[in-house]
């Protein structure tokens, strides 16, 4: 089992940059503004043959009351230090040792967690005075480092080596060669074309990636904490607390989930702040990488214009969608609210007719089992495959019941063959000689028939027409 490393330090010393460097890709938001990171982020990192779990934390703040945002961030950081096998205490060597660095060095010396002092931004000569000054912190010999340029990885490796050996963080060589650097790959979609059932089964056995999205301040982080039964995410009455897309591994009734809490999405025209733009980009990436997306809505403003925009984005990306109406315990006229929602769905989201809707109270922990039941059901439909023989019998019945329209030349179109080319989402192809002449209304007729006859309600359906090659035509 890999040992756990926490990255701590005052704001804006390069913690997230170091986190990105060690995990091998840009996952944490990096900006010159202090205090961008608020929630702690977990990842898998490594140096050469050493692998470890790594935690990026918010900047250490001198607030232990827990009432302000800074105080709640400090509690999350303290918890990360307690969970870690070793902490990397970063200072900015170019700025030198500040009184806040000294204050937190005193605090870390009292912690039972071992501490490695890392003097960041040591590239060139500008960081040399701060590097020598850091000896005064009493945390041993500092590691000169540059998270931005990757300088000092060998020194950091040597500093971490005793803890890696103690906690089993050294990988065994493979076939006489050094083990590769650990990499975190995204959830790649199955490629277009015929897909083997074995490949689909392997995909289905991977952890289910579940993204929680919505407008700011609708209770996304509260819902994640309720599902995890842990104060994992920073919550509060302030809008826009979450900035990064934070992933948590979670087991629910024997199934492993990758639960992703995301920043709130506002209208793009209202976004001028650079950090919010980065947060929005992270949220959109989380939607693209998810299997199922739960769109959390406030019961006082169900499926408003921005909710519809988010829902359409999820559908366009081919993800399975579940609607969660939060704060349901505060609704006075529940029947009228549900009727408004159903009317809105029928007129604004006809492309996913039958999308599951669940009423919950994240703060009170109500409706969560029902929500997860809807997630599992829609995920099963999203992975559904219909046998080709069954599809072609169905196509024959549909065209007999309602034949395709005649072309401009007066010839009746023939839909010759149909197959499902992929799952996740269910995608179908129909072969015909005049693929470009079939009207959109007839395509909708076939898609609605697929949804009704094969139980594909609530999931996006991809439907394509392919021109069949004439073997007698000249190449």
C-alpha positions as CSV (number, residue, x, y, z in Angstrom):
1,X,0.0,0.0,0.0
2,X,1.4,3.4,-1.0
3,X,2.3,5.8,1.8
4,X,0.5,9.2,2.1
5,X,2.2,12.6,1.6
6,X,0.5,15.9,2.4
7,X,1.7,19.2,0.9
8,X,1.3,22.1,3.3
9,X,2.4,25.7,3.6
10,X,1.1,29.2,3.7
11,X,-0.9,30.5,0.7
12,X,0.8,31.0,-2.7
13,X,4.1,29.1,-2.2
14,X,3.5,26.6,-5.0
15,X,1.7,23.7,-3.3
16,X,-0.7,23.0,-6.2
17,X,2.1,23.4,-8.7
18,X,4.1,20.7,-6.8
19,X,1.0,18.5,-6.6
20,X,0.6,18.7,-10.4
21,X,4.3,18.0,-10.9
22,X,4.2,14.9,-8.7
23,X,1.0,13.4,-10.2
24,X,2.3,14.1,-13.7
25,X,-0.5,16.3,-15.1
26,X,-2.3,19.5,-14.5
27,X,-5.3,18.7,-12.3
28,X,-5.2,21.3,-9.6
29,X,-6.0,24.9,-10.4
30,X,-2.8,27.1,-10.3
31,X,-3.0,30.9,-10.2
32,X,-0.8,33.7,-8.8
33,X,-3.7,34.8,-6.5
34,X,-3.2,33.5,-2.9
35,X,-5.9,31.2,-1.5
36,X,-7.1,29.6,-4.8
37,X,-7.1,26.1,-3.3
38,X,-9.8,25.6,-0.7
39,X,-10.6,21.9,-0.6
40,X,-7.9,19.2,-0.1
41,X,-7.3,17.2,-3.2
42,X,-6.1,13.5,-3.3
43,X,-4.1,12.0,-6.1
44,X,-1.6,9.3,-7.0
45,X,2.0,10.6,-7.5
46,X,5.5,9.3,-7.8
47,X,9.1,9.9,-8.5
48,X,11.0,7.2,-10.5
49,X,10.3,3.9,-8.8
50,X,8.6,5.5,-5.7
51,X,4.8,5.8,-5.6
52,X,2.6,7.5,-3.0
53,X,-0.8,9.0,-2.4
54,X,-0.5,12.8,-2.3
55,X,-2.8,15.4,-0.8
56,X,-2.9,19.0,-1.9
57,X,-4.2,21.3,0.8
58,X,-5.3,24.9,1.2
59,X,-2.8,27.5,2.5
60,X,-2.2,27.3,6.2
61,X,-4.1,30.2,7.9
62,X,-3.8,31.4,11.5
63,X,-7.5,30.8,12.2
64,X,-8.5,27.8,14.4
65,X,-12.1,28.9,15.1
66,X,-13.6,27.3,12.1
67,X,-16.2,29.9,11.6
68,X,-14.7,31.9,8.7
69,X,-13.8,30.3,5.4
70,X,-10.2,30.4,6.4
71,X,-10.9,28.6,9.6
72,X,-12.8,25.8,7.8
73,X,-10.0,25.5,5.3
74,X,-7.5,25.2,8.2
75,X,-9.5,22.3,9.7
76,X,-9.3,20.5,6.4
77,X,-5.5,21.0,6.3
78,X,-5.1,19.9,9.9
79,X,-6.9,16.7,9.0
80,X,-4.7,16.1,6.0
81,X,-1.6,16.4,8.2
82,X,-3.1,13.9,10.7
83,X,-3.8,11.4,7.9
84,X,-0.4,11.7,6.2
85,X,2.7,9.5,6.8
86,X,4.9,12.5,6.0
87,X,4.2,16.2,5.3
88,X,6.1,18.4,2.8
89,X,6.3,21.9,4.3
90,X,6.7,24.4,1.4
91,X,8.2,27.8,1.7
92,X,8.8,30.4,-1.0
93,X,12.7,30.7,-1.1
94,X,12.5,33.9,-3.2
95,X,10.3,35.6,-0.5
96,X,12.5,34.2,2.3
97,X,11.2,33.0,5.7
98,X,8.1,35.0,6.7
99,X,6.7,35.3,10.2
100,X,3.8,33.1,9.1
101,X,6.3,30.4,7.9
102,X,8.0,30.5,11.4
103,X,4.6,30.3,13.1
104,X,3.5,27.2,11.2
105,X,7.0,25.6,11.5
106,X,6.5,25.8,15.3
107,X,3.1,24.2,14.9
108,X,4.4,21.4,12.6
109,X,7.2,20.6,15.0
110,X,4.6,19.7,17.6
111,X,2.7,17.4,15.2
112,X,3.5,13.6,15.3
113,X,3.6,13.6,11.5
114,X,7.2,13.8,10.2
115,X,8.0,17.0,8.2
116,X,10.3,17.5,5.2
117,X,11.1,21.2,4.6
118,X,11.0,22.1,0.9
119,X,12.3,25.4,-0.3
120,X,10.4,26.1,-3.5
121,X,11.2,28.5,-6.3
122,X,15.0,27.8,-6.0
123,X,15.7,28.0,-9.8
124,X,18.5,30.4,-10.5
125,X,20.2,32.4,-7.8
126,X,17.3,34.4,-6.5
127,X,16.2,31.7,-4.1
128,X,19.6,31.0,-2.5
129,X,19.2,33.6,0.4
130,X,15.8,32.1,1.3
131,X,17.2,28.6,1.1
132,X,19.9,29.3,3.7
133,X,17.5,31.3,5.9
134,X,15.1,28.3,6.0
135,X,17.6,26.4,8.2
136,X,16.4,28.7,11.1
137,X,13.0,27.0,11.0
138,X,14.5,24.0,12.9
139,X,13.0,21.4,10.5
140,X,16.3,20.0,9.3
141,X,18.0,20.4,6.0
142,X,15.7,21.9,3.4
143,X,15.3,20.4,0.0
144,X,16.0,23.0,-2.8
145,X,13.3,22.6,-5.4
146,X,11.5,24.2,-8.3
147,X,7.9,22.9,-8.8
148,X,7.5,25.0,-11.9
149,X,10.6,23.6,-13.7
150,X,10.9,20.2,-12.0
151,X,14.3,20.9,-10.6
152,X,15.3,19.0,-7.4
153,X,13.2,15.8,-7.9
154,X,16.3,13.7,-7.1
155,X,16.8,15.5,-3.7
156,X,13.1,15.1,-2.9
157,X,13.3,11.4,-3.8
158,X,16.2,11.0,-1.3
159,X,14.3,12.9,1.4
160,X,11.2,10.7,0.9
161,X,13.1,7.4,0.6
162,X,13.1,6.4,4.3
163,X,9.3,6.8,4.5
164,X,8.8,5.0,1.2
165,X,10.8,2.0,2.5
166,X,9.0,2.0,5.8
167,X,5.5,2.1,4.3
168,X,6.1,0.1,1.1
169,X,6.2,2.9,-1.4
170,X,8.9,1.4,-3.7
171,X,7.7,-0.4,-6.8
172,X,9.2,-3.7,-7.8
173,X,11.1,-3.7,-11.1
174,X,9.3,-5.3,-14.0
175,X,11.2,-7.7,-16.3
176,X,14.5,-6.4,-15.0
177,X,13.7,-2.8,-15.9
178,X,12.8,0.1,-13.7
179,X,9.0,0.4,-13.1
180,X,7.4,3.2,-15.0
181,X,6.3,6.5,-13.5
182,X,2.8,6.2,-12.1
183,X,0.3,7.9,-14.4
184,X,-3.3,8.9,-13.9
185,X,-5.3,8.4,-17.1
186,X,-8.7,9.7,-17.8
187,X,-11.8,7.6,-18.4
188,X,-11.4,7.0,-22.2
189,X,-14.6,6.4,-24.1
190,X,-15.0,3.2,-26.2
191,X,-14.0,4.0,-29.8
192,X,-16.6,4.2,-32.5
193,X,-17.2,1.0,-34.5
194,X,-18.0,-2.5,-33.5
195,X,-17.1,-3.1,-29.9
196,X,-16.5,-6.5,-28.4
197,X,-18.7,-7.6,-25.5
198,X,-15.5,-8.3,-23.4
199,X,-14.4,-4.8,-23.7
200,X,-17.7,-3.4,-22.6
201,X,-17.7,-5.8,-19.7
202,X,-14.3,-4.6,-18.6
203,X,-15.5,-1.0,-18.8
204,X,-18.6,-1.8,-16.8
205,X,-16.4,-3.3,-14.0
206,X,-14.3,-0.1,-13.6
207,X,-15.3,2.4,-10.8
208,X,-18.4,4.3,-11.7
209,X,-17.5,8.0,-12.2
210,X,-20.2,10.2,-10.7
211,X,-20.0,14.0,-11.1
212,X,-22.1,16.3,-9.0
213,X,-22.9,19.5,-10.9
214,X,-25.2,22.5,-10.7
215,X,-25.4,26.2,-10.2
216,X,-23.5,27.9,-7.3
217,X,-24.8,27.4,-3.8
218,X,-27.4,24.7,-4.5
219,X,-25.8,22.2,-2.1
220,X,-23.4,20.1,-4.2
221,X,-20.7,19.8,-1.6
222,X,-23.2,19.2,1.1
223,X,-24.6,16.3,-1.0
224,X,-21.1,14.9,-1.5
225,X,-20.4,15.1,2.3
226,X,-23.8,13.4,3.0
227,X,-23.0,10.5,0.6
228,X,-19.5,10.1,2.0
229,X,-20.8,10.5,5.6
230,X,-17.8,12.7,6.2
231,X,-17.0,16.5,6.2
232,X,-14.8,15.9,3.2
233,X,-15.7,19.1,1.3
234,X,-15.7,22.7,2.5
235,X,-19.3,23.9,2.9
236,X,-21.0,27.0,4.0
237,X,-23.6,29.7,3.1
238,X,-21.1,31.5,0.8
239,X,-21.6,30.9,-2.9
240,X,-18.7,29.7,-5.0
241,X,-16.8,27.9,-2.2
242,X,-15.7,25.0,-4.4
243,X,-13.2,25.9,-7.0
244,X,-11.5,22.6,-8.0
245,X,-13.2,19.4,-9.2
246,X,-12.4,17.2,-6.2
247,X,-12.5,13.4,-6.6
248,X,-13.2,11.0,-3.7
249,X,-13.1,7.2,-3.9
250,X,-16.3,5.7,-2.3
251,X,-17.9,2.3,-1.9
252,X,-21.6,2.0,-1.9
253,X,-23.3,-1.3,-1.5
254,X,-20.4,-3.3,-3.0
255,X,-19.8,-0.9,-5.9
256,X,-16.8,1.5,-6.2
257,X,-17.6,5.1,-7.2
258,X,-15.4,8.0,-8.1
259,X,-17.4,10.8,-6.7
260,X,-16.5,14.2,-8.2
261,X,-17.6,17.5,-6.5
262,X,-17.4,20.4,-8.9
263,X,-17.6,24.2,-8.9
264,X,-20.9,25.9,-9.6
265,X,-21.6,26.8,-13.2
266,X,-22.9,30.2,-14.1
267,X,-23.7,31.8,-17.4
268,X,-20.5,32.4,-19.3
269,X,-21.4,36.0,-20.0
270,X,-21.3,36.6,-16.2
271,X,-17.8,35.1,-15.7
272,X,-15.0,37.6,-15.8
273,X,-12.8,36.3,-13.0
274,X,-9.8,34.2,-14.3
275,X,-10.0,31.7,-11.4
276,X,-13.7,31.2,-12.0
277,X,-13.0,30.5,-15.7
278,X,-10.5,27.8,-14.6
279,X,-13.1,26.4,-12.2
280,X,-15.7,26.3,-15.0
281,X,-13.2,24.5,-17.3
282,X,-12.5,21.9,-14.6
283,X,-16.2,21.3,-14.1
284,X,-16.8,20.8,-17.9
285,X,-13.9,18.4,-18.0
286,X,-15.4,16.5,-15.1
287,X,-18.7,16.2,-17.0
288,X,-16.9,14.8,-20.0
289,X,-15.0,12.2,-18.0
290,X,-18.1,11.1,-16.0
291,X,-20.3,8.1,-16.5
292,X,-23.3,9.6,-14.7
293,X,-23.9,13.2,-13.9
294,X,-26.2,14.3,-11.0
295,X,-27.6,17.8,-11.7
296,X,-28.4,19.3,-8.3
297,X,-31.1,22.0,-8.4
298,X,-32.6,24.3,-5.7
299,X,-36.2,23.5,-5.0
300,X,-37.0,27.2,-5.1
301,X,-35.8,27.5,-8.7
302,X,-36.3,24.1,-10.4
303,X,-34.8,23.7,-13.9
304,X,-34.2,27.4,-14.6
305,X,-32.4,28.6,-17.7
306,X,-28.9,27.8,-16.3
307,X,-30.0,24.4,-15.2
308,X,-31.3,23.7,-18.7
309,X,-27.9,24.8,-20.1
310,X,-26.0,22.4,-17.9
311,X,-28.4,19.6,-18.6
312,X,-28.0,20.1,-22.4
313,X,-24.3,20.1,-22.0
314,X,-24.4,16.7,-20.2
315,X,-26.7,15.3,-22.9
316,X,-24.5,16.6,-25.7
317,X,-21.5,14.9,-24.1
318,X,-23.4,11.7,-24.1
319,X,-23.4,11.3,-20.3
320,X,-26.2,9.7,-18.3
321,X,-28.2,12.3,-16.4
322,X,-30.1,12.3,-13.0
323,X,-31.9,15.3,-11.7
324,X,-31.7,15.9,-7.9
325,X,-34.1,18.5,-6.4
326,X,-32.4,19.6,-3.2
327,X,-33.9,21.3,-0.1
328,X,-37.1,19.5,-0.8
329,X,-38.0,19.6,2.9
330,X,-38.4,23.4,2.6
331,X,-41.0,23.3,-0.3
332,X,-44.5,24.3,0.7
333,X,-46.5,23.1,-2.4
334,X,-44.7,20.0,-3.5
335,X,-47.3,18.8,-6.0
336,X,-47.2,22.2,-7.9
337,X,-43.4,22.1,-7.9
338,X,-43.3,18.7,-9.5
339,X,-45.8,19.6,-12.1
340,X,-43.8,22.6,-13.1
341,X,-40.7,20.4,-13.4
342,X,-42.5,17.8,-15.5
343,X,-43.9,20.5,-17.8
344,X,-40.4,22.0,-18.2
345,X,-38.8,18.7,-19.0
346,X,-41.4,17.9,-21.6
347,X,-40.9,21.1,-23.4
348,X,-37.2,21.8,-22.9
349,X,-35.5,18.3,-22.7
350,X,-37.5,16.0,-25.1
351,X,-34.2,14.4,-26.3
352,X,-33.9,12.5,-22.9
353,X,-37.6,11.8,-22.3
354,X,-38.0,10.0,-19.0
355,X,-34.8,11.3,-17.3
356,X,-34.9,10.2,-13.6
357,X,-35.8,12.9,-11.1
358,X,-35.3,12.5,-7.3
359,X,-36.2,14.8,-4.5
360,X,-33.6,15.0,-1.7
361,X,-32.5,17.0,1.3
362,X,-28.7,16.8,1.4
363,X,-28.4,18.7,4.7
364,X,-30.8,16.2,6.4
365,X,-29.5,13.2,4.5
366,X,-33.0,12.3,3.0
367,X,-33.6,10.6,-0.3
368,X,-29.9,9.6,-0.8
369,X,-30.6,5.9,-1.2
370,X,-33.3,6.7,-3.8
371,X,-30.8,8.9,-5.6
372,X,-28.2,6.2,-5.7
373,X,-30.8,3.8,-6.9
374,X,-31.6,6.1,-9.8
375,X,-27.8,6.5,-10.6
376,X,-27.3,2.7,-10.8
377,X,-30.4,2.2,-12.9
378,X,-29.5,4.9,-15.5
379,X,-25.9,3.6,-15.6
380,X,-27.2,0.2,-16.5
381,X,-29.3,1.7,-19.3
382,X,-26.3,3.7,-20.5
383,X,-24.4,0.5,-20.9
384,X,-27.2,-1.5,-22.6
385,X,-26.6,-3.4,-25.8
386,X,-29.4,-4.6,-28.1
387,X,-28.7,-7.7,-30.2
388,X,-28.4,-7.0,-34.0
389,X,-31.0,-9.6,-35.0
390,X,-33.5,-8.1,-32.6
391,X,-32.8,-4.6,-33.9
392,X,-33.4,-5.6,-37.5
393,X,-36.7,-7.3,-36.7
394,X,-37.7,-4.1,-34.9
395,X,-36.6,-2.0,-37.9
396,X,-38.7,-4.1,-40.2
397,X,-41.8,-3.6,-38.0
398,X,-41.2,0.2,-37.7
399,X,-40.8,0.7,-41.5
400,X,-43.8,-1.5,-42.2
401,X,-45.9,0.5,-39.8
402,X,-44.7,3.8,-41.1
403,X,-42.6,3.6,-44.3
404,X,-39.9,6.1,-45.0
405,X,-40.9,8.9,-47.3
406,X,-40.2,8.9,-51.0
407,X,-37.2,10.7,-52.3
408,X,-37.4,13.7,-54.8
409,X,-37.2,11.2,-57.7
410,X,-40.2,9.4,-56.4
411,X,-38.3,6.3,-55.2
412,X,-39.2,4.9,-51.8
413,X,-36.2,4.8,-49.5
414,X,-35.2,1.4,-48.1
415,X,-33.5,1.1,-44.7
416,X,-31.6,-2.1,-45.2
417,X,-29.7,-2.9,-42.0
418,X,-29.3,-1.7,-38.5
419,X,-26.8,-2.4,-35.7
420,X,-25.7,-0.9,-32.4
421,X,-22.1,0.3,-32.9
422,X,-21.3,1.2,-29.3
423,X,-22.6,1.7,-25.8
424,X,-22.0,4.5,-23.3
425,X,-24.3,6.0,-24.6
426,X,-26.2,3.6,-26.8
427,X,-25.3,4.4,-30.4
428,X,-27.0,3.0,-33.5
429,X,-26.3,3.0,-37.2
430,X,-28.8,2.4,-40.1
431,X,-27.5,1.6,-43.6
432,X,-29.3,2.9,-46.6
433,X,-28.4,4.0,-50.2
434,X,-29.7,7.5,-49.7
435,X,-28.5,8.4,-46.2
436,X,-28.6,12.1,-46.9
437,X,-32.2,12.2,-48.0
438,X,-33.9,10.7,-44.9
439,X,-35.8,13.6,-43.2
440,X,-35.1,14.5,-39.5
441,X,-38.7,13.8,-38.6
442,X,-38.3,10.1,-39.6
443,X,-35.1,9.9,-37.6
444,X,-36.9,11.2,-34.5
445,X,-39.6,8.6,-35.1
446,X,-37.0,5.8,-35.0
447,X,-35.2,7.3,-32.0
448,X,-38.5,7.6,-30.0
449,X,-39.3,4.0,-31.0
450,X,-35.9,2.8,-29.7
451,X,-36.4,4.6,-26.5
452,X,-39.9,3.2,-25.9
453,X,-39.5,-0.4,-27.2
454,X,-36.1,-1.1,-25.7
455,X,-36.5,0.7,-22.4
456,X,-33.9,3.4,-23.1
457,X,-35.8,6.2,-21.4
458,X,-33.8,8.9,-19.9
459,X,-30.4,8.2,-21.6
460,X,-29.0,10.0,-24.6
461,X,-29.2,8.0,-27.9
462,X,-26.8,8.5,-30.7
463,X,-28.3,7.7,-34.1
464,X,-26.5,7.8,-37.4
465,X,-27.2,7.0,-41.1
466,X,-24.6,5.4,-43.2
467,X,-24.6,5.0,-46.9
468,X,-24.2,1.5,-48.0
469,X,-21.4,0.9,-50.6
470,X,-22.5,-0.3,-54.0
471,X,-20.2,-3.2,-54.9
472,X,-21.0,-2.7,-58.7
473,X,-20.1,1.0,-58.6
474,X,-16.7,2.2,-60.0
475,X,-14.2,3.0,-57.3
